[in-house]
Amino acid sequence: ALIDAEEREFRTDYDPRPRRPLKINLDLLTYRARRAAQAGDADAARALYERCVSMDPADGRAWLALSKAAERRGDVRRAEELL
């Protein structure tokens, strides 16, 4: 971290709450995942979508894509869990 624990108490602009990533970054990552899926690289697409989820769990695009992929694999239970 750039700020040591001792310095935090002196900073008035320090906010410990996690911030959402920029939407453009999620858009680009989602685009790359979709392109990987279209190219038939399901493993790369899944990894990219999981990265999207880790960056912003509130963005539903990745959850939906992971759910659809699970359904295509025949894993209906997992597809339902992801939604």
N, C-alpha and C positions, 0 to 999 in steps of 0.2 A: 504494500500500500504506500501511497505517496505521503500520507499523513500518519505519523506515529500516534499511538493511543494517547500519549502525553500532550500532544499538540492539539488534539481534538477539542479539549475543553477550552482552549483559547480562541478557537475559530468560531466566528459568529455565523459564517455562511455554510458550515458543515452540516450536511443532512444525511443521516445514516440510512434512510429509506432507499431501497433499490429503485432505480429509475427504469422506465420502459425504454427499449431501444428505439432508435429512429425508425419510423414507418418505412422509409425508403430502404433501409437495410433488410427489414423483413420481407419487403416486396421483392427485392433482388434475390434473396435466399429462396423464397417461395418459387420464383420464376425458374431458378436453376434446378430446384427439385422437380418441378413440373417437366422441364426439358429432359432431365435424366429419366424420368418415368416414361416419357414419350419415346425416348431412345432405347427403352427396354432395360435400363439399368436400375432395377428395382431396389437393389441394396444401397446404391448411392442416393436414390430418391428418398428412401426411408431414413438414411442417416441425415440428410439435409432437412427433412421435415422434423425429425427429432431435435435437431439443433434449433429450428424455429421455435419448437415448443419450449425448449430450455431457455431461450432468449425471452420469450413472451408467452406464457401459458394462456393468456387471455385472448390471443389471436386464434380464432377458430379455424382458419384455413388449413393449417398443418394438421390439426386434430381430424378434420374431415377427410383430408387426403390419406392419412394413416388408416383411418377407419375403412375407407373405400378399398385401400390396398389389402387390408386384412380380409375384407369380404371377398375380394377377387381370389385370394388364396384359399378361400373356403373356411376361414376361421371366423365364423359369425359371432361367436361369443366375444372374441377379442375386438371385433368391429363394434359391437354394442358397448363394450367397456370404454372404448376410446371416445365415444360420444357421450 
